[in-house]
Amino acid sequence: MFEPGDPQSWVFYADNSYIVSRLLWFTGCSMEAPVSAHRTVELFLKAYLVSKGEVVGKDQRAWGHVLTTLLGLCAEHDAAFSLDVLARRVRFFQRYFDLVRYPTLLEGKLRDGSLIWFGADSSIVPLDEIVAFIRPRVIISDMDWEKSQLNHIFNATGSRWGFQKKALIDSNRHINEILCSATTATKVEFDNSFQLDLPGC
């Protein structure tokens, strides 16, 4: 059962959303994967904020779907969230979400070259980087990390979690940082070639 004041609950939903995002990406759903990725980033940011004592509720600071606002709130708790390389990736997923979820915002933007990035199939790499940065910083117990959904899927044997495990592992160079066994500030190596946030990229 979901407990809004429990960061482990947020991690559970974020973990599942991350798997869904990677499954979408690997099956060629390049329009849907970044929208799901936006939800994944939102859930991990909120998991971190709840672990820092913030409340996710209407009229509370951690409410809403605007990733840049949530990232700014995280930076109030930890200056590491102010890194430009992180903010650029978060802004990319916010822009993608805004334009796909609310297509009326596309009006007048289809002919000016600003949507060359739209539907880009390389969006999984910045998502992996964001998850590798945020997830291990969520403050939960070592036992809760051990019981977390991603750790459960990664350590599963047999065929039940086969597709999910494959989606989690394949082409994921940040898997070791993501699958933490304790809360820690990971050092993430961000890809310098990332340009999806730039106009006309």
Protein Blocks (a to p, Z undefined) as FASTA:
>chain_A
ZZfklmklmmmmmmmmmmmmmmmmmnopaklmmmmmmmmmmmmmmmmmmmnopacdehia
kgcjbfklmmmmmmmmomklmpmklmmmmmmmmmmmmmmmmmmlmgoplmnopammgopa
klmmmmmmmmmmmmmmpccdfklmmmpmklmmmmpgcjklmmmmmmmmnopaklmmmmcc
bdcdddddddfkbcklpghZZ
